[in-house]
Amino acid sequence: MDILFANAQSTQNSGGGLAAFLPFILIMFIIYFLMIRPQTKRQKQKELMRDSLKKGDKIVTIGGIHGTIQGFKEKNTLVLVKIDNNTNITINKTAVTGLFGQVQDSEFQQS
């Protein structure tokens, strides 16, 4: 009797194949559409914003410094930012978080 029961179980479990990977594939699709794709869109928008910066734009840096763009250096990789009447700083273009008034607090959190 035990032999028949064991034989019946082994025939039921032999159908693995693609069905065994279906939950894993489903989870990967969910992760892609809920996490990876939105993050890629945000990165493209940030890159587009950084490429469209021009002299006179009011910006906010990753460190929270507010200032006005005075110019660019070294093939547009560095930005000269005026933060006070007599104070100018040079920052990397990637340190710009966004334009003043359009930056949310969540954008300052880097992971």
Backbone as XML, in Angstrom:
<?xml version="1.0"?>
<chain id="A" units="angstrom">
  <residue number="1" name="MET">
    <atom name="N" x="0.814" y="-1.185" z="0.000"/>
    <atom name="CA" x="0.000" y="0.000" z="0.000"/>
    <atom name="C" x="0.868" y="1.263" z="0.000"/>
  </residue>
  <residue number="2" name="ASP">
    <atom name="N" x="1.921" y="1.252" z="0.816"/>
    <atom name="CA" x="2.825" y="2.395" z="0.849"/>
    <atom name="C" x="3.515" y="2.593" z="-0.490"/>
  </residue>
  <residue number="3" name="ILE">
    <atom name="N" x="3.788" y="1.540" z="-1.191"/>
    <atom name="CA" x="4.465" y="1.643" z="-2.484"/>
    <atom name="C" x="3.556" y="2.339" z="-3.494"/>
  </residue>
  <residue number="4" name="LEU">
    <atom name="N" x="2.286" y="2.029" z="-3.477"/>
    <atom name="CA" x="1.359" y="2.673" z="-4.394"/>
    <atom name="C" x="1.215" y="4.162" z="-4.083"/>
  </residue>
  <residue number="5" name="PHE">
    <atom name="N" x="1.184" y="4.501" z="-2.796"/>
    <atom name="CA" x="1.062" y="5.899" z="-2.387"/>
    <atom name="C" x="2.301" y="6.685" z="-2.793"/>
  </residue>
  <residue number="6" name="ALA">
    <atom name="N" x="3.484" y="6.140" z="-2.586"/>
    <atom name="CA" x="4.737" y="6.793" z="-2.970"/>
    <atom name="C" x="4.820" y="6.956" z="-4.472"/>
  </residue>
  <residue number="7" name="ASN">
    <atom name="N" x="4.385" y="5.944" z="-5.222"/>
    <atom name="CA" x="4.405" y="5.993" z="-6.676"/>
    <atom name="C" x="3.434" y="7.073" z="-7.195"/>
  </residue>
  <residue number="8" name="ALA">
    <atom name="N" x="2.293" y="7.232" z="-6.551"/>
    <atom name="CA" x="1.309" y="8.233" z="-6.946"/>
    <atom name="C" x="1.845" y="9.643" z="-6.693"/>
  </residue>
  <residue number="9" name="GLN">
    <atom name="N" x="2.573" y="9.852" z="-5.596"/>
    <atom name="CA" x="3.150" y="11.154" z="-5.294"/>
    <atom name="C" x="4.237" y="11.524" z="-6.290"/>
  </residue>
  <residue number="10" name="SER">
    <atom name="N" x="5.055" y="10.579" z="-6.683"/>
    <atom name="CA" x="6.151" y="10.887" z="-7.601"/>
    <atom name="C" x="5.617" y="11.275" z="-8.974"/>
  </residue>
  <residue number="11" name="THR">
    <atom name="N" x="4.505" y="10.759" z="-9.408"/>
    <atom name="CA" x="3.946" y="11.136" z="-10.702"/>
    <atom name="C" x="3.290" y="12.513" z="-10.640"/>
  </residue>
  <residue number="12" name="GLN">
    <atom name="N" x="2.812" y="12.943" z="-9.489"/>
    <atom name="CA" x="2.193" y="14.259" z="-9.358"/>
    <atom name="C" x="3.244" y="15.367" z="-9.333"/>
  </residue>
  <residue number="13" name="ASN">
    <atom name="N" x="4.420" y="15.146" z="-8.831"/>
    <atom name="CA" x="5.447" y="16.165" z="-8.689"/>
    <atom name="C" x="6.358" y="16.279" z="-9.902"/>
  </residue>
  <residue number="14" name="SER">
    <atom name="N" x="6.168" y="15.501" z="-10.923"/>
    <atom name="CA" x="7.087" y="15.518" z="-12.053"/>
    <atom name="C" x="6.755" y="16.596" z="-13.069"/>
  </residue>
  <residue number="15" name="GLY">
    <atom name="N" x="5.756" y="17.441" z="-12.868"/>
    <atom name="CA" x="5.341" y="18.443" z="-13.834"/>
    <atom name="C" x="6.030" y="19.788" z="-13.683"/>
  </residue>
  <residue number="16" name="GLY">
    <atom name="N" x="7.187" y="19.928" z="-13.042"/>
    <atom name="CA" x="7.896" y="21.177" z="-12.766"/>
    <atom name="C" x="8.055" y="22.079" z="-13.965"/>
  </residue>
  <residue number="17" name="GLY">
    <atom name="N" x="9.188" y="22.033" z="-14.613"/>
    <atom name="CA" x="9.452" y="22.805" z="-15.817"/>
    <atom name="C" x="9.278" y="24.297" z="-15.634"/>
  </residue>
  <residue number="18" name="LEU">
    <atom name="N" x="8.605" y="24.917" z="-16.578"/>
    <atom name="CA" x="8.386" y="26.361" z="-16.583"/>
    <atom name="C" x="7.465" y="26.803" z="-15.453"/>
  </residue>
  <residue number="19" name="ALA">
    <atom name="N" x="6.545" y="25.968" z="-15.067"/>
    <atom name="CA" x="5.600" y="26.314" z="-14.002"/>
    <atom name="C" x="6.317" y="26.548" z="-12.674"/>
  </residue>
  <residue number="20" name="ALA">
    <atom name="N" x="7.457" y="25.912" z="-12.472"/>
    <atom name="CA" x="8.210" y="26.115" z="-11.233"/>
    <atom name="C" x="8.833" y="27.502" z="-11.186"/>
  </residue>
  <residue number="21" name="PHE">
    <atom name="N" x="9.143" y="28.073" z="-12.358"/>
    <atom name="CA" x="9.764" y="29.393" z="-12.408"/>
    <atom name="C" x="8.756" y="30.521" z="-12.560"/>
  </residue>
  <residue number="22" name="LEU">
    <atom name="N" x="7.492" y="30.204" z="-12.776"/>
    <atom name="CA" x="6.472" y="31.212" z="-12.991"/>
    <atom name="C" x="6.352" y="32.218" z="-11.838"/>
  </residue>
  <residue number="23" name="PRO">
    <atom name="N" x="6.332" y="31.802" z="-10.568"/>
    <atom name="CA" x="6.274" y="32.797" z="-9.482"/>
    <atom name="C" x="7.503" y="33.727" z="-9.468"/>
  </residue>
  <residue number="24" name="PHE">
    <atom name="N" x="8.665" y="33.186" z="-9.743"/>
    <atom name="CA" x="9.883" y="34.003" z="-9.777"/>
    <atom name="C" x="9.815" y="35.027" z="-10.913"/>
  </residue>
  <residue number="25" name="ILE">
    <atom name="N" x="9.354" y="34.610" z="-12.077"/>
    <atom name="CA" x="9.234" y="35.507" z="-13.226"/>
    <atom name="C" x="8.212" y="36.597" z="-12.933"/>
  </residue>
  <residue number="26" name="LEU">
    <atom name="N" x="7.117" y="36.232" z="-12.308"/>
    <atom name="CA" x="6.086" y="37.199" z="-11.940"/>
    <atom name="C" x="6.625" y="38.245" z="-10.958"/>
  </residue>
  <residue number="27" name="ILE">
    <atom name="N" x="7.380" y="37.809" z="-9.979"/>
    <atom name="CA" x="7.972" y="38.731" z="-9.007"/>
    <atom name="C" x="8.950" y="39.686" z="-9.689"/>
  </residue>
  <residue number="28" name="MET">
    <atom name="N" x="9.729" y="39.197" z="-10.637"/>
    <atom name="CA" x="10.681" y="40.056" z="-11.350"/>
    <atom name="C" x="9.953" y="41.125" z="-12.161"/>
  </residue>
  <residue number="29" name="PHE">
    <atom name="N" x="8.838" y="40.777" z="-12.811"/>
    <atom name="CA" x="8.053" y="41.767" z="-13.543"/>
    <atom name="C" x="7.501" y="42.833" z="-12.608"/>
  </residue>
  <residue number="30" name="ILE">
    <atom name="N" x="7.015" y="42.413" z="-11.452"/>
    <atom name="CA" x="6.478" y="43.364" z="-10.478"/>
    <atom name="C" x="7.572" y="44.306" z="-9.991"/>
  </residue>
  <residue number="31" name="ILE">
    <atom name="N" x="8.736" y="43.779" z="-9.672"/>
    <atom name="CA" x="9.856" y="44.613" z="-9.217"/>
    <atom name="C" x="10.250" y="45.606" z="-10.307"/>
  </residue>
  <residue number="32" name="TYR">
    <atom name="N" x="10.287" y="45.147" z="-11.555"/>
    <atom name="CA" x="10.673" y="46.040" z="-12.651"/>
    <atom name="C" x="9.694" y="47.193" z="-12.795"/>
  </residue>
  <residue number="33" name="PHE">
    <atom name="N" x="8.399" y="46.905" z="-12.820"/>
    <atom name="CA" x="7.424" y="47.958" z="-13.065"/>
    <atom name="C" x="7.167" y="48.851" z="-11.859"/>
  </residue>
  <residue number="34" name="LEU">
    <atom name="N" x="7.419" y="48.381" z="-10.650"/>
    <atom name="CA" x="7.168" y="49.202" z="-9.471"/>
    <atom name="C" x="8.406" y="49.915" z="-8.942"/>
  </residue>
  <residue number="35" name="MET">
    <atom name="N" x="9.606" y="49.413" z="-9.265"/>
    <atom name="CA" x="10.809" y="50.010" z="-8.686"/>
    <atom name="C" x="11.812" y="50.487" z="-9.733"/>
  </residue>
  <residue number="36" name="ILE">
    <atom name="N" x="12.193" y="49.642" z="-10.639"/>
    <atom name="CA" x="13.278" y="49.969" z="-11.553"/>
    <atom name="C" x="12.855" y="50.988" z="-12.600"/>
  </residue>
  <residue number="37" name="ARG">
    <atom name="N" x="11.711" y="50.785" z="-13.216"/>
    <atom name="CA" x="11.257" y="51.677" z="-14.291"/>
    <atom name="C" x="11.017" y="53.109" z="-13.797"/>
  </residue>
  <residue number="38" name="PRO">
    <atom name="N" x="10.338" y="53.340" z="-12.672"/>
    <atom name="CA" x="10.167" y="54.721" z="-12.196"/>
    <atom name="C" x="11.489" y="55.400" z="-11.845"/>
  </residue>
  <residue number="39" name="GLN">
    <atom name="N" x="12.432" y="54.642" z="-11.269"/>
    <atom name="CA" x="13.727" y="55.214" z="-10.925"/>
    <atom name="C" x="14.487" y="55.631" z="-12.176"/>
  </residue>
  <residue number="40" name="THR">
    <atom name="N" x="14.414" y="54.837" z="-13.224"/>
    <atom name="CA" x="15.074" y="55.176" z="-14.486"/>
    <atom name="C" x="14.459" y="56.434" z="-15.084"/>
  </residue>
  <residue number="41" name="LYS">
    <atom name="N" x="13.151" y="56.574" z="-15.000"/>
    <atom name="CA" x="12.486" y="57.779" z="-15.503"/>
    <atom name="C" x="12.948" y="59.018" z="-14.742"/>
  </residue>
  <residue number="42" name="ARG">
    <atom name="N" x="13.042" y="58.912" z="-13.411"/>
    <atom name="CA" x="13.502" y="60.045" z="-12.600"/>
    <atom name="C" x="14.921" y="60.440" z="-12.960"/>
  </residue>
  <residue number="43" name="GLN">
    <atom name="N" x="15.797" y="59.456" z="-13.175"/>
    <atom name="CA" x="17.181" y="59.746" z="-13.538"/>
    <atom name="C" x="17.255" y="60.461" z="-14.881"/>
  </residue>
  <residue number="44" name="LYS">
    <atom name="N" x="16.456" y="60.047" z="-15.833"/>
    <atom name="CA" x="16.448" y="60.708" z="-17.142"/>
    <atom name="C" x="15.957" y="62.141" z="-17.026"/>
  </residue>
  <residue number="45" name="GLN">
    <atom name="N" x="14.925" y="62.375" z="-16.197"/>
    <atom name="CA" x="14.414" y="63.731" z="-16.002"/>
    <atom name="C" x="15.468" y="64.623" z="-15.354"/>
  </residue>
  <residue number="46" name="LYS">
    <atom name="N" x="16.184" y="64.085" z="-14.369"/>
    <atom name="CA" x="17.246" y="64.856" z="-13.703"/>
    <atom name="C" x="18.346" y="65.211" z="-14.689"/>
  </residue>
  <residue number="47" name="GLU">
    <atom name="N" x="18.749" y="64.247" z="-15.509"/>
    <atom name="CA" x="19.803" y="64.484" z="-16.489"/>
    <atom name="C" x="19.361" y="65.544" z="-17.501"/>
  </residue>
  <residue number="48" name="LEU">
    <atom name="N" x="18.119" y="65.483" z="-17.924"/>
    <atom name="CA" x="17.581" y="66.468" z="-18.851"/>
    <atom name="C" x="17.572" y="67.856" z="-18.209"/>
  </residue>
  <residue number="49" name="MET">
    <atom name="N" x="17.177" y="67.935" z="-16.927"/>
    <atom name="CA" x="17.160" y="69.207" z="-16.214"/>
    <atom name="C" x="18.571" y="69.763" z="-16.096"/>
  </residue>
  <residue number="50" name="ARG">
    <atom name="N" x="19.549" y="68.918" z="-15.771"/>
    <atom name="CA" x="20.928" y="69.385" z="-15.632"/>
    <atom name="C" x="21.502" y="69.860" z="-16.960"/>
  </residue>
  <residue number="51" name="ASP">
    <atom name="N" x="21.123" y="69.210" z="-18.042"/>
    <atom name="CA" x="21.609" y="69.625" z="-19.359"/>
    <atom name="C" x="20.985" y="70.942" z="-19.811"/>
  </residue>
  <residue number="52" name="SER">
    <atom name="N" x="19.800" y="71.273" z="-19.297"/>
    <atom name="CA" x="19.127" y="72.491" z="-19.717"/>
    <atom name="C" x="19.401" y="73.683" z="-18.792"/>
  </residue>
  <residue number="53" name="LEU">
    <atom name="N" x="20.295" y="73.539" z="-17.814"/>
    <atom name="CA" x="20.626" y="74.656" z="-16.934"/>
    <atom name="C" x="21.270" y="75.775" z="-17.734"/>
  </residue>
  <residue number="54" name="LYS">
    <atom name="N" x="20.976" y="77.011" z="-17.344"/>
    <atom name="CA" x="21.566" y="78.156" z="-18.022"/>
    <atom name="C" x="21.884" y="79.243" z="-17.004"/>
  </residue>
  <residue number="55" name="LYS">
    <atom name="N" x="22.658" y="80.202" z="-17.428"/>
    <atom name="CA" x="23.064" y="81.306" z="-16.560"/>
    <atom name="C" x="21.819" y="82.047" z="-16.071"/>
  </residue>
  <residue number="56" name="GLY">
    <atom name="N" x="21.784" y="82.329" z="-14.768"/>
    <atom name="CA" x="20.658" y="83.044" z="-14.170"/>
    <atom name="C" x="19.640" y="82.146" z="-13.500"/>
  </residue>
  <residue number="57" name="ASP">
    <atom name="N" x="19.713" y="80.849" z="-13.718"/>
    <atom name="CA" x="18.779" y="79.923" z="-13.069"/>
    <atom name="C" x="19.051" y="79.860" z="-11.572"/>
  </residue>
  <residue number="58" name="LYS">
    <atom name="N" x="18.000" y="79.836" z="-10.787"/>
    <atom name="CA" x="18.135" y="79.668" z="-9.336"/>
    <atom name="C" x="18.048" y="78.181" z="-9.047"/>
  </residue>
  <residue number="59" name="ILE">
    <atom name="N" x="19.061" y="77.658" z="-8.356"/>
    <atom name="CA" x="19.163" y="76.216" z="-8.139"/>
    <atom name="C" x="19.306" y="75.880" z="-6.662"/>
  </residue>
  <residue number="60" name="VAL">
    <atom name="N" x="19.129" y="74.594" z="-6.375"/>
    <atom name="CA" x="19.374" y="74.031" z="-5.052"/>
    <atom name="C" x="20.312" y="72.853" z="-5.253"/>
  </residue>
  <residue number="61" name="THR">
    <atom name="N" x="21.357" y="72.756" z="-4.414"/>
    <atom name="CA" x="22.302" y="71.649" z="-4.533"/>
    <atom name="C" x="21.889" y="70.501" z="-3.618"/>
  </residue>
  <residue number="62" name="ILE">
    <atom name="N" x="22.575" y="69.381" z="-3.760"/>
    <atom name="CA" x="22.302" y="68.222" z="-2.913"/>
    <atom name="C" x="22.494" y="68.569" z="-1.438"/>
  </residue>
  <residue number="63" name="GLY">
    <atom name="N" x="23.449" y="69.438" z="-1.159"/>
    <atom name="CA" x="23.718" y="69.836" z="0.221"/>
    <atom name="C" x="22.745" y="70.864" z="0.761"/>
  </residue>
  <residue number="64" name="GLY">
    <atom name="N" x="21.808" y="71.345" z="-0.080"/>
    <atom name="CA" x="20.813" y="72.307" z="0.375"/>
    <atom name="C" x="21.223" y="73.751" z="0.169"/>
  </residue>
  <residue number="65" name="ILE">
    <atom name="N" x="22.281" y="73.994" z="-0.582"/>
    <atom name="CA" x="22.731" y="75.361" z="-0.846"/>
    <atom name="C" x="21.880" y="75.948" z="-1.965"/>
  </residue>
  <residue number="66" name="HIS">
    <atom name="N" x="21.335" y="77.148" z="-1.709"/>
    <atom name="CA" x="20.543" y="77.851" z="-2.704"/>
    <atom name="C" x="21.416" y="78.915" z="-3.348"/>
  </residue>
  <residue number="67" name="GLY">
    <atom name="N" x="21.340" y="79.034" z="-4.656"/>
    <atom name="CA" x="22.143" y="80.041" z="-5.331"/>
    <atom name="C" x="21.688" y="80.257" z="-6.758"/>
  </residue>
  <residue number="68" name="THR">
    <atom name="N" x="22.402" y="81.167" z="-7.431"/>
    <atom name="CA" x="22.108" y="81.507" z="-8.813"/>
    <atom name="C" x="23.310" y="81.144" z="-9.672"/>
  </residue>
  <residue number="69" name="ILE">
    <atom name="N" x="23.067" y="80.545" z="-10.811"/>
    <atom name="CA" x="24.159" y="80.149" z="-11.700"/>
    <atom name="C" x="24.761" y="81.397" z="-12.335"/>
  </residue>
  <residue number="70" name="GLN">
    <atom name="N" x="26.082" y="81.531" z="-12.193"/>
    <atom name="CA" x="26.816" y="82.648" z="-12.787"/>
    <atom name="C" x="27.545" y="82.246" z="-14.058"/>
  </residue>
  <residue number="71" name="GLY">
    <atom name="N" x="27.799" y="80.962" z="-14.214"/>
    <atom name="CA" x="28.488" y="80.508" z="-15.411"/>
    <atom name="C" x="28.880" y="79.046" z="-15.290"/>
  </residue>
  <residue number="72" name="PHE">
    <atom name="N" x="29.588" y="78.573" z="-16.314"/>
    <atom name="CA" x="30.018" y="77.180" z="-16.382"/>
    <atom name="C" x="31.506" y="77.136" z="-16.664"/>
  </residue>
  <residue number="73" name="LYS">
    <atom name="N" x="32.153" y="76.072" z="-16.199"/>
    <atom name="CA" x="33.586" y="75.868" z="-16.414"/>
    <atom name="C" x="33.820" y="74.458" z="-16.924"/>
  </residue>
  <residue number="74" name="GLU">
    <atom name="N" x="34.970" y="74.275" z="-17.526"/>
    <atom name="CA" x="35.465" y="72.963" z="-17.950"/>
    <atom name="C" x="34.432" y="72.150" z="-18.714"/>
  </residue>
  <residue number="75" name="LYS">
    <atom name="N" x="34.059" y="72.647" z="-19.870"/>
    <atom name="CA" x="33.148" y="71.935" z="-20.774"/>
    <atom name="C" x="31.813" y="71.600" z="-20.122"/>
  </residue>
  <residue number="76" name="ASN">
    <atom name="N" x="31.261" y="72.549" z="-19.396"/>
    <atom name="CA" x="29.955" y="72.406" z="-18.738"/>
    <atom name="C" x="29.893" y="71.292" z="-17.697"/>
  </residue>
  <residue number="77" name="THR">
    <atom name="N" x="31.011" y="70.926" z="-17.085"/>
    <atom name="CA" x="30.958" y="69.932" z="-16.013"/>
    <atom name="C" x="30.944" y="70.589" z="-14.639"/>
  </residue>
  <residue number="78" name="LEU">
    <atom name="N" x="31.419" y="71.816" z="-14.554"/>
    <atom name="CA" x="31.417" y="72.559" z="-13.298"/>
    <atom name="C" x="30.506" y="73.766" z="-13.427"/>
  </residue>
  <residue number="79" name="VAL">
    <atom name="N" x="29.863" y="74.124" z="-12.315"/>
    <atom name="CA" x="28.928" y="75.249" z="-12.306"/>
    <atom name="C" x="29.422" y="76.268" z="-11.292"/>
  </residue>
  <residue number="80" name="LEU">
    <atom name="N" x="29.499" y="77.523" z="-11.707"/>
    <atom name="CA" x="29.850" y="78.618" z="-10.812"/>
    <atom name="C" x="28.543" y="79.175" z="-10.248"/>
  </residue>
  <residue number="81" name="VAL">
    <atom name="N" x="28.383" y="79.072" z="-8.918"/>
    <atom name="CA" x="27.126" y="79.448" z="-8.264"/>
    <atom name="C" x="27.367" y="80.627" z="-7.334"/>
  </residue>
  <residue number="82" name="LYS">
    <atom name="N" x="26.555" y="81.661" z="-7.474"/>
    <atom name="CA" x="26.600" y="82.826" z="-6.583"/>
    <atom name="C" x="25.612" y="82.585" z="-5.455"/>
  </residue>
  <residue number="83" name="ILE">
    <atom name="N" x="26.132" y="82.533" z="-4.214"/>
    <atom name="CA" x="25.246" y="82.277" z="-3.076"/>
    <atom name="C" x="25.037" y="83.505" z="-2.196"/>
  </residue>
  <residue number="84" name="ASP">
    <atom name="N" x="25.859" y="84.540" z="-2.412"/>
    <atom name="CA" x="25.731" y="85.788" z="-1.680"/>
    <atom name="C" x="26.345" y="86.887" z="-2.545"/>
  </residue>
  <residue number="85" name="ASN">
    <atom name="N" x="26.300" y="88.130" z="-2.076"/>
    <atom name="CA" x="26.837" y="89.236" z="-2.879"/>
    <atom name="C" x="28.290" y="89.024" z="-3.289"/>
  </residue>
  <residue number="86" name="ASN">
    <atom name="N" x="29.126" y="88.609" z="-2.370"/>
    <atom name="CA" x="30.546" y="88.448" z="-2.662"/>
    <atom name="C" x="31.005" y="86.999" z="-2.555"/>
  </residue>
  <residue number="87" name="THR">
    <atom name="N" x="30.097" y="86.061" z="-2.604"/>
    <atom name="CA" x="30.460" y="84.660" z="-2.413"/>
    <atom name="C" x="30.022" y="83.828" z="-3.612"/>
  </residue>
  <residue number="88" name="ASN">
    <atom name="N" x="31.009" y="83.269" z="-4.294"/>
    <atom name="CA" x="30.768" y="82.355" z="-5.407"/>
    <atom name="C" x="31.432" y="81.030" z="-5.077"/>
  </residue>
  <residue number="89" name="ILE">
    <atom name="N" x="30.776" y="79.942" z="-5.455"/>
    <atom name="CA" x="31.378" y="78.626" z="-5.281"/>
    <atom name="C" x="31.301" y="77.884" z="-6.607"/>
  </residue>
  <residue number="90" name="THR">
    <atom name="N" x="32.209" y="76.945" z="-6.776"/>
    <atom name="CA" x="32.202" y="76.098" z="-7.955"/>
    <atom name="C" x="31.814" y="74.696" z="-7.505"/>
  </residue>
  <residue number="91" name="ILE">
    <atom name="N" x="30.795" y="74.155" z="-8.140"/>
    <atom name="CA" x="30.325" y="72.812" z="-7.794"/>
    <atom name="C" x="30.279" y="71.949" z="-9.048"/>
  </residue>
  <residue number="92" name="ASN">
    <atom name="N" x="30.233" y="70.667" z="-8.835"/>
    <atom name="CA" x="30.063" y="69.732" z="-9.932"/>
    <atom name="C" x="28.607" y="69.808" z="-10.400"/>
  </residue>
  <residue number="93" name="LYS">
    <atom name="N" x="28.380" y="69.684" z="-11.685"/>
    <atom name="CA" x="27.026" y="69.798" z="-12.227"/>
    <atom name="C" x="26.099" y="68.712" z="-11.674"/>
  </residue>
  <residue number="94" name="THR">
    <atom name="N" x="26.652" y="67.565" z="-11.328"/>
    <atom name="CA" x="25.821" y="66.478" z="-10.794"/>
    <atom name="C" x="25.342" y="66.763" z="-9.369"/>
  </residue>
  <residue number="95" name="ALA">
    <atom name="N" x="25.886" y="67.796" z="-8.728"/>
    <atom name="CA" x="25.466" y="68.147" z="-7.373"/>
    <atom name="C" x="24.206" y="69.006" z="-7.365"/>
  </residue>
  <residue number="96" name="VAL">
    <atom name="N" x="23.726" y="69.389" z="-8.536"/>
    <atom name="CA" x="22.498" y="70.187" z="-8.614"/>
    <atom name="C" x="21.295" y="69.256" z="-8.474"/>
  </residue>
  <residue number="97" name="THR">
    <atom name="N" x="20.473" y="69.524" z="-7.459"/>
    <atom name="CA" x="19.278" y="68.717" z="-7.229"/>
    <atom name="C" x="18.136" y="69.170" z="-8.116"/>
  </residue>
  <residue number="98" name="GLY">
    <atom name="N" x="17.980" y="70.472" z="-8.270"/>
    <atom name="CA" x="16.897" y="70.964" z="-9.110"/>
    <atom name="C" x="16.809" y="72.466" z="-9.079"/>
  </residue>
  <residue number="99" name="LEU">
    <atom name="N" x="15.837" y="72.984" z="-9.785"/>
    <atom name="CA" x="15.593" y="74.407" z="-9.802"/>
    <atom name="C" x="14.860" y="74.817" z="-8.531"/>
  </residue>
  <residue number="100" name="PHE">
    <atom name="N" x="15.128" y="76.030" z="-8.070"/>
    <atom name="CA" x="14.513" y="76.535" z="-6.847"/>
    <atom name="C" x="12.997" y="76.552" z="-7.014"/>
  </residue>
  <residue number="101" name="GLY">
    <atom name="N" x="12.269" y="76.059" z="-6.034"/>
    <atom name="CA" x="10.816" y="76.020" z="-6.060"/>
    <atom name="C" x="10.259" y="74.732" z="-6.632"/>
  </residue>
  <residue number="102" name="GLN">
    <atom name="N" x="11.107" y="73.939" z="-7.271"/>
    <atom name="CA" x="10.641" y="72.691" z="-7.856"/>
    <atom name="C" x="11.230" y="71.478" z="-7.164"/>
  </residue>
  <residue number="103" name="VAL">
    <atom name="N" x="12.010" y="71.686" z="-6.112"/>
    <atom name="CA" x="12.685" y="70.592" z="-5.416"/>
    <atom name="C" x="11.854" y="70.179" z="-4.205"/>
  </residue>
  <residue number="104" name="GLN">
    <atom name="N" x="11.675" y="68.872" z="-4.038"/>
    <atom name="CA" x="10.955" y="68.334" z="-2.883"/>
    <atom name="C" x="11.977" y="67.799" z="-1.882"/>
  </residue>
  <residue number="105" name="ASP">
    <atom name="N" x="11.584" y="67.718" z="-0.613"/>
    <atom name="CA" x="12.487" y="67.233" z="0.423"/>
    <atom name="C" x="12.958" y="65.804" z="0.170"/>
  </residue>
  <residue number="106" name="SER">
    <atom name="N" x="12.135" y="65.001" z="-0.463"/>
    <atom name="CA" x="12.512" y="63.596" z="-0.704"/>
    <atom name="C" x="13.677" y="63.481" z="-1.670"/>
  </residue>
  <residue number="107" name="GLU">
    <atom name="N" x="13.954" y="64.515" z="-2.481"/>
    <atom name="CA" x="15.037" y="64.448" z="-3.450"/>
    <atom name="C" x="16.406" y="64.607" z="-2.808"/>
  </residue>
  <residue number="108" name="PHE">
    <atom name="N" x="16.448" y="65.094" z="-1.587"/>
    <atom name="CA" x="17.735" y="65.256" z="-0.893"/>
    <atom name="C" x="18.242" y="63.969" z="-0.311"/>
  </residue>
  <residue number="109" name="GLN">
    <atom name="N" x="17.394" y="62.985" z="-0.179"/>
    <atom name="CA" x="17.802" y="61.703" z="0.405"/>
    <atom name="C" x="18.456" y="60.856" z="-0.651"/>
  </residue>
  <residue number="110" name="GLN">
    <atom name="N" x="19.747" y="60.630" z="-0.505"/>
    <atom name="CA" x="20.504" y="59.799" z="-1.451"/>
    <atom name="C" x="20.705" y="58.430" z="-0.851"/>
  </residue>
  <residue number="111" name="SER">
    <atom name="N" x="20.581" y="57.393" z="-1.668"/>
    <atom name="CA" x="20.792" y="56.041" z="-1.149"/>
    <atom name="C" x="22.002" y="55.420" z="-1.762"/>
  </residue>
</chain>
